Amino acid sequence: MFAPYRHVLAAPGALAFTLSGLLARLAFTMNGVAVLVLVADRRGSYALAGAVCAAGVVAAAAGMPLLGRLVDRYGQARVTVPTVLVRIVPVLALAACAGGPAPAWTLFACWAAAATTPNLGGMARARWAHLHRFDPTARHRANALEQALDELCFMAGPVLAMLLSTAFSPEAALLAANALGTAGALLFAARRATEPPVGPPATGAPTPLRSAALRVLVLTFLATGVLFGSLEVTTVAYTDALGHRPVAGALLALVAAGSCLSGLLYGLRPARRSPAARFLAGVAAMAVLLLLPPAAVHAGTGLPGLAVALLAAGCGTAPTMVSGMTLIQELLPRHQLNEAMAIAVSGILAGISAGAALGGAVAERTAPGTGYLLPAAAALVALLTATAGRHRLVRPARAAAPAPPEGAAGNSRAAVGSAR
């Protein structure tokens, strides 16, 4: 059933950069829960914890497009290595400040400084776009695989962070995430054979945001980020209010499990419709499925009912993300691909920041579980945004890519099937 994914991973060097990138992204998915639990436990405030997480996400959203432009200009390895090494210092400082008498502003400063890192997921997708530049079907499946791996990390990361926080200490979860992230990013950067070639100098080049399609995608991803951020904080706060905080990681893992499964199945389906049509269908499904968690809480089904609702709710996110990233790969120039995907991810991160802050505030001021209305509302906003801008998504932002030289597509497929 999953033979097509084995075919995609058979490209020379693909498995190596995929596994190393997976390690780095696992660390990324641990960070949110690790910092949230660390600050809430040491300072006794979910509002402060959500705000600190939000500050880090804002910093990442601001810095990621700049790093993406540098990657397009100088290459992935030359930007990734120094960035991840410098990040170690503020992470250690955050662990020390959270449990000490340091003022609250130091928490914001440390986590904002630690959060500025390259977009590993975007760089992996740029590698796939280069490897399968003449094979849209393989590119679609590679994007689906990347999204499924992202969700796999979101399944394991929060659970691992919660286990480390509970079994050892919140500081242990943060430090473990930093160690995994640093090792994974350095290993990823070391795989130079699959790194896309550096494009022409971007000095004076217009920002990718000149593309109307990218603006629609960024606004839709912004609302999707609000969904993610508010869902995470609400789940942690709700289970804590019920006296079952360690269960929060498992519930968040169920959201990711639903997305992972739907992403894998989505990649196996032939891409008959246009990416724009697939993107709109994914956002619509996401908006409908996000109604289930607040319905489960309102119906008083308890944690078992909420678990089922969250599993189903996660099934709408992967197709949306896969189609959105495919649109970026098709509509933006290749020499701006890292920057364009970084801008899209920055939209998600900015939404996560707002969602985390809103979720923390709602958790402290309303009845437990009320915050699940926030992701449902965010999904509806995402649907309205994508629907309003649907005509922009089918208008190419650049001239159509030249056809591959005769035999190039066949050679590309042959390379994919060759041994590493």
C-alpha positions as CSV (number, residue, x, y, z in Angstrom):
1,M,0.0,0.0,0.0
2,F,2.8,2.4,0.9
3,A,5.1,1.3,-1.9
4,P,4.9,4.7,-3.6
5,Y,6.6,6.3,-0.5
6,R,9.4,3.7,-0.7
7,H,9.8,4.8,-4.3
8,V,10.1,8.5,-3.2
9,L,12.6,7.7,-0.4
10,A,14.8,5.7,-2.8
11,A,16.1,8.9,-4.4
12,P,19.9,9.1,-3.7
13,G,20.4,10.7,-0.3
14,A,16.7,11.2,0.4
15,L,16.5,8.8,3.4
16,A,19.5,10.3,5.1
17,F,18.2,13.9,5.0
18,T,14.7,12.8,5.9
19,L,15.8,11.0,9.0
20,S,18.1,13.8,10.2
21,G,15.4,16.4,9.6
22,L,12.9,14.2,11.4
23,L,15.1,14.3,14.5
24,A,15.3,18.1,14.4
25,R,11.5,18.5,13.9
26,L,10.8,16.1,16.8
27,A,12.7,18.6,19.0
28,F,10.6,21.5,17.6
29,T,7.4,19.7,18.5
30,M,8.7,19.2,22.1
31,N,9.5,22.9,22.6
32,G,5.9,24.3,22.9
33,V,4.8,21.9,25.6
34,A,8.2,21.9,27.3
35,V,8.3,25.7,27.7
36,L,4.6,25.9,28.5
37,V,4.9,23.4,31.4
38,L,8.2,24.9,32.6
39,V,6.9,28.4,33.0
40,A,3.5,27.3,34.3
41,D,5.1,25.0,36.8
42,R,7.8,27.4,38.0
43,R,5.8,30.6,37.9
44,G,2.3,29.3,38.5
45,S,0.6,31.1,35.6
46,Y,-0.8,29.7,32.4
47,A,-1.3,33.2,31.1
48,L,2.4,34.0,31.5
49,A,3.3,30.6,30.1
50,G,1.2,31.2,27.0
51,A,2.6,34.7,26.6
52,V,6.2,33.4,26.7
53,C,5.4,30.7,24.1
54,A,3.8,33.4,22.0
55,A,6.9,35.6,22.3
56,G,9.1,32.8,21.0
57,V,6.8,32.1,18.1
58,V,6.7,35.8,17.1
59,A,10.5,35.9,17.1
60,A,10.6,32.7,15.0
61,A,8.0,34.2,12.6
62,A,9.9,37.4,12.2
63,G,13.3,35.8,11.7
64,M,12.4,32.8,9.6
65,P,11.8,34.7,6.3
66,L,15.2,36.5,6.6
67,L,16.9,33.2,7.2
68,G,15.0,31.7,4.3
69,R,16.3,34.5,2.1
70,L,19.9,33.8,3.3
71,V,19.4,30.1,2.6
72,D,18.3,30.9,-1.0
73,R,21.4,33.2,-1.3
74,Y,24.1,31.2,0.5
75,G,22.8,27.6,0.8
76,Q,21.2,25.5,3.5
77,A,24.4,24.3,5.4
78,R,26.1,27.7,5.6
79,V,23.1,29.2,7.3
80,T,21.9,26.3,9.4
81,V,25.1,25.4,11.3
82,P,25.9,28.8,12.9
83,T,22.3,29.5,13.7
84,V,21.6,26.3,15.7
85,L,24.9,26.5,17.6
86,V,24.2,30.1,18.7
87,R,20.8,29.0,19.9
88,I,22.2,26.9,22.7
89,V,23.0,29.8,25.0
90,P,19.5,31.4,25.3
91,V,18.0,27.9,25.9
92,L,20.3,27.3,28.8
93,A,19.5,30.8,30.1
94,L,15.8,30.2,29.9
95,A,16.1,27.0,32.0
96,A,18.0,28.9,34.6
97,C,15.8,31.9,34.7
98,A,12.5,30.1,34.9
99,G,13.2,28.5,38.2
100,G,15.1,31.4,39.8
101,P,14.2,34.9,40.9
102,A,14.8,36.5,37.5
103,P,12.1,38.9,36.4
104,A,9.5,37.8,34.0
105,W,10.9,39.8,31.1
106,T,14.0,37.6,31.1
107,L,11.8,34.6,30.1
108,F,10.5,36.5,27.1
109,A,14.0,37.6,26.1
110,C,15.5,34.2,26.4
111,W,12.9,32.3,24.5
112,A,12.6,34.9,21.8
113,A,16.4,34.6,21.2
114,A,16.2,30.8,21.2
115,A,13.3,30.6,18.8
116,T,15.0,32.1,15.8
117,T,16.0,29.0,13.7
118,P,15.9,28.0,10.0
119,N,12.8,26.3,8.7
120,L,14.0,22.7,8.5
121,G,10.7,21.5,7.1
122,G,10.8,24.1,4.3
123,M,14.4,23.2,3.5
124,A,13.4,19.5,3.3
125,R,10.6,20.4,0.9
126,A,13.0,22.5,-1.2
127,R,15.2,19.4,-1.5
128,W,12.2,17.3,-2.6
129,A,11.2,20.0,-5.1
130,H,14.7,19.9,-6.6
131,L,14.9,16.1,-6.6
132,H,11.5,15.7,-8.3
133,R,11.4,18.9,-10.3
134,F,10.2,17.0,-13.4
135,D,7.8,14.7,-11.7
136,P,4.7,16.3,-10.2
137,T,3.3,13.0,-8.9
138,A,6.5,12.2,-6.9
139,R,6.6,15.8,-5.6
140,H,3.0,15.5,-4.4
141,R,3.8,12.3,-2.6
142,A,7.0,13.7,-1.1
143,N,5.0,16.7,0.3
144,A,2.5,14.3,1.7
145,L,5.2,12.3,3.3
146,E,6.8,15.4,4.8
147,Q,3.5,16.4,6.3
148,A,2.9,12.9,7.7
149,L,6.4,13.0,9.3
150,D,5.6,16.4,10.7
151,E,2.5,15.0,12.3
152,L,4.4,11.9,13.5
153,C,6.7,14.4,15.4
154,F,3.6,16.1,16.8
155,M,2.4,12.7,18.0
156,A,5.7,11.8,19.8
157,G,7.0,15.3,20.7
158,P,4.4,16.5,23.2
159,V,4.2,13.0,24.8
160,L,8.0,12.9,25.2
161,A,8.0,16.4,26.6
162,M,5.3,15.6,29.1
163,L,7.0,12.3,30.1
164,L,10.3,14.1,30.7
165,S,8.6,16.9,32.6
166,T,6.8,14.5,34.8
167,A,9.5,11.9,35.3
168,F,12.4,14.3,35.8
169,S,11.7,18.0,35.6
170,P,10.4,20.6,33.1
171,E,14.0,21.8,32.6
172,A,14.9,18.2,31.5
173,A,12.3,18.4,28.7
174,L,13.6,21.7,27.4
175,L,17.2,20.6,27.5
176,A,16.5,17.3,25.8
177,A,14.6,19.1,23.0
178,N,17.6,21.4,22.5
179,A,20.0,18.5,22.3
180,L,17.9,16.6,19.8
181,G,17.3,19.7,17.7
182,T,20.9,20.7,17.5
183,A,22.0,17.2,16.5
184,G,19.3,16.8,13.9
185,A,19.9,20.1,12.3
186,L,23.7,19.6,12.1
187,L,23.2,16.1,10.6
188,F,20.7,17.6,8.1
189,A,23.2,20.3,7.1
190,A,25.9,17.7,6.6
191,R,23.9,16.0,3.8
192,R,25.3,18.3,1.1
193,A,24.7,16.0,-1.9
194,T,20.9,16.7,-1.9
195,E,21.1,20.4,-1.0
196,P,19.5,22.4,-3.8
197,P,21.9,24.6,-5.8
198,V,22.1,28.3,-4.8
199,G,20.1,30.5,-7.1
200,P,21.1,33.9,-8.6
201,P,21.8,36.7,-6.1
202,A,18.6,38.1,-4.7
203,T,19.8,41.6,-4.2
204,G,17.0,44.0,-5.2
205,A,14.7,41.1,-6.0
206,P,11.0,41.7,-5.0
207,T,9.8,39.9,-1.9
208,P,7.8,36.7,-2.6
209,L,4.9,38.5,-0.9
210,R,4.4,40.3,-4.2
211,S,2.6,37.1,-5.2
212,A,-1.1,37.4,-4.6
213,A,-1.3,33.6,-4.2
214,L,1.3,33.6,-1.4
215,R,-0.6,36.4,0.4
216,V,-3.8,34.3,0.4
217,L,-1.9,31.3,1.6
218,V,-0.2,33.2,4.4
219,L,-3.5,34.6,5.6
220,T,-5.1,31.2,5.6
221,F,-2.1,29.7,7.4
222,L,-2.3,32.5,9.9
223,A,-5.8,31.4,10.9
224,T,-4.6,27.8,10.9
225,G,-1.8,28.7,13.3
226,V,-4.4,30.3,15.7
227,L,-6.1,26.9,15.5
228,F,-2.9,25.0,16.5
229,G,-1.8,27.4,19.2
230,S,-5.2,27.7,21.0
231,L,-5.8,23.9,20.7
232,E,-2.5,23.1,22.4
233,V,-2.9,25.5,25.3
234,T,-6.6,24.7,25.8
235,T,-5.9,20.9,25.9
236,V,-3.1,21.3,28.5
237,A,-5.2,23.6,30.6
238,Y,-8.4,21.5,30.3
239,T,-6.7,18.3,31.4
240,D,-5.0,20.1,34.2
241,A,-8.4,21.4,35.4
242,L,-9.7,17.8,35.5
243,G,-6.6,16.7,37.4
244,H,-5.1,14.7,34.5
245,R,-2.5,17.0,33.1
246,P,-0.1,14.2,31.9
247,V,-2.9,13.0,29.6
248,A,-2.6,16.3,27.6
249,G,0.4,15.0,25.6
250,A,-1.5,11.9,24.6
251,L,-4.6,14.0,23.5
252,L,-2.4,16.3,21.4
253,A,-0.8,13.2,19.9
254,L,-4.2,12.0,18.8
255,V,-4.7,15.2,16.8
256,A,-1.4,14.6,15.1
257,A,-2.2,10.9,14.6
258,G,-5.4,11.8,12.7
259,S,-3.4,14.3,10.6
260,C,-0.6,11.8,9.9
261,L,-3.0,9.1,8.7
262,S,-5.0,11.4,6.5
263,G,-1.7,12.8,5.1
264,L,-0.4,9.4,4.2
265,L,-3.7,8.4,2.6
266,Y,-3.9,11.7,0.8
267,G,-0.5,11.2,-0.8
268,L,-1.5,7.9,-2.2
269,R,-4.5,9.3,-4.0
270,P,-3.8,10.5,-7.6
271,A,-3.7,14.3,-7.8
272,R,-6.5,14.6,-10.3
273,R,-7.7,18.1,-9.3
274,S,-5.6,21.2,-9.2
275,P,-3.7,22.1,-6.0
276,A,-6.0,25.1,-5.5
277,A,-9.1,22.9,-5.6
278,R,-7.5,20.4,-3.2
279,F,-6.4,23.2,-0.9
280,L,-10.0,24.6,-0.7
281,A,-11.4,21.1,0.0
282,G,-8.9,20.6,2.8
283,V,-9.7,23.8,4.5
284,A,-13.4,23.1,4.3
285,A,-12.9,19.6,5.9
286,M,-10.8,21.2,8.6
287,A,-13.5,23.8,9.4
288,V,-16.1,21.0,9.8
289,L,-14.0,18.6,11.8
290,L,-12.9,21.3,14.3
291,L,-16.5,21.6,15.5
292,L,-16.2,18.2,17.1
293,P,-14.0,19.0,20.2
294,P,-16.2,21.8,21.6
295,A,-19.2,19.6,20.9
296,A,-17.7,16.8,22.9
297,V,-16.9,19.1,25.8
298,H,-20.4,20.6,25.7
299,A,-22.0,17.1,25.6
300,G,-20.0,16.1,28.7
301,T,-18.4,13.1,27.1
302,G,-15.3,13.4,29.3
303,L,-11.8,12.6,28.2
304,P,-12.7,9.5,26.1
305,G,-15.2,11.4,24.0
306,L,-12.8,14.3,23.7
307,A,-10.0,11.9,22.5
308,V,-12.2,10.6,19.7
309,A,-13.2,14.2,18.7
310,L,-9.5,15.4,18.6
311,L,-8.5,12.3,16.5
312,A,-11.2,13.2,14.0
313,A,-10.4,16.9,14.1
314,G,-6.8,16.3,13.1
315,C,-7.7,14.6,9.9
316,G,-8.4,17.9,8.1
317,T,-5.1,19.6,8.6
318,A,-2.6,17.5,6.6
319,P,-4.4,17.7,3.2
320,T,-4.6,21.5,3.7
321,M,-0.9,21.8,4.5
322,V,0.2,19.5,1.7
323,S,-1.8,21.3,-1.0
324,G,-0.7,24.7,0.3
325,M,3.0,23.8,0.1
326,T,2.5,22.3,-3.3
327,L,0.9,25.6,-4.5
328,I,4.0,27.5,-3.2
329,Q,6.3,25.1,-5.1
330,E,4.4,25.6,-8.3
331,L,3.7,29.3,-8.2
332,L,6.9,30.8,-6.8
333,P,10.3,31.0,-8.5
334,R,12.7,28.3,-7.4
335,H,15.4,30.8,-6.4
336,Q,12.9,32.2,-3.8
337,L,11.5,28.8,-2.6
338,N,13.1,28.7,0.8
339,E,12.1,32.3,1.5
340,A,8.5,31.8,0.3
341,M,8.0,28.6,2.4
342,A,9.5,30.4,5.4
343,I,7.0,33.2,5.0
344,A,4.2,30.7,4.8
345,V,5.5,29.0,8.0
346,S,5.9,32.4,9.6
347,G,2.2,33.0,9.0
348,I,1.5,29.7,10.9
349,L,3.8,30.6,13.7
350,A,2.3,34.1,14.1
351,G,-1.1,32.4,14.3
352,I,0.2,30.0,16.9
353,S,1.5,32.9,18.9
354,A,-1.9,34.6,18.9
355,G,-3.6,31.3,19.6
356,A,-1.4,30.4,22.5
357,A,-1.9,33.8,24.1
358,L,-5.7,33.7,23.5
359,G,-5.9,30.1,24.7
360,G,-4.1,30.9,28.0
361,A,-6.2,33.9,28.7
362,V,-9.5,32.0,28.0
363,A,-8.3,29.1,30.1
364,E,-7.9,31.4,33.2
365,R,-11.1,33.3,32.7
366,T,-13.7,30.8,31.6
367,A,-15.0,27.4,32.4
368,P,-12.7,24.4,31.6
369,G,-13.0,23.5,27.9
370,T,-14.5,26.7,26.7
371,G,-11.3,27.4,24.8
372,Y,-12.1,24.7,22.3
373,L,-14.3,27.3,20.6
374,L,-11.2,29.2,19.6
375,P,-9.8,26.6,17.1
376,A,-13.2,26.1,15.7
377,A,-13.6,29.8,15.0
378,A,-10.1,30.0,13.6
379,A,-10.8,27.1,11.1
380,L,-13.9,29.0,10.0
381,V,-11.8,32.1,9.4
382,A,-9.3,30.0,7.4
383,L,-12.1,28.7,5.2
384,L,-13.6,32.2,4.6
385,T,-10.1,33.5,3.7
386,A,-9.3,30.7,1.3
387,T,-12.7,30.9,-0.4
388,A,-12.4,34.7,-0.8
389,G,-9.0,34.4,-2.4
390,R,-9.5,31.2,-4.4
391,H,-9.1,33.0,-7.8
392,R,-5.6,34.1,-6.8
393,L,-4.6,30.6,-6.2
394,V,-5.0,29.5,-9.8
395,R,-3.2,32.5,-11.3
396,P,0.5,31.6,-11.8
397,A,2.9,33.9,-10.1
398,R,5.6,33.2,-12.7
399,A,5.8,31.9,-16.2
400,A,5.3,28.2,-16.6
401,A,8.4,26.2,-15.9
402,P,10.2,25.0,-19.1
403,A,9.5,21.4,-20.0
404,P,12.3,19.0,-19.0
405,P,14.8,18.0,-21.7
406,E,13.8,14.9,-23.6
407,G,14.3,11.9,-21.4
408,A,14.8,14.0,-18.2
409,A,11.6,12.8,-16.6
410,G,12.5,9.3,-17.3
411,N,16.1,9.9,-16.0
412,S,14.6,11.4,-12.9
413,R,12.5,8.4,-12.2
414,A,15.4,6.1,-12.9
415,A,17.5,8.0,-10.3
416,V,14.7,7.7,-7.8
417,G,14.8,4.0,-8.2
418,S,18.6,3.7,-8.0
419,A,20.4,2.6,-4.9
420,R,21.6,5.3,-2.5
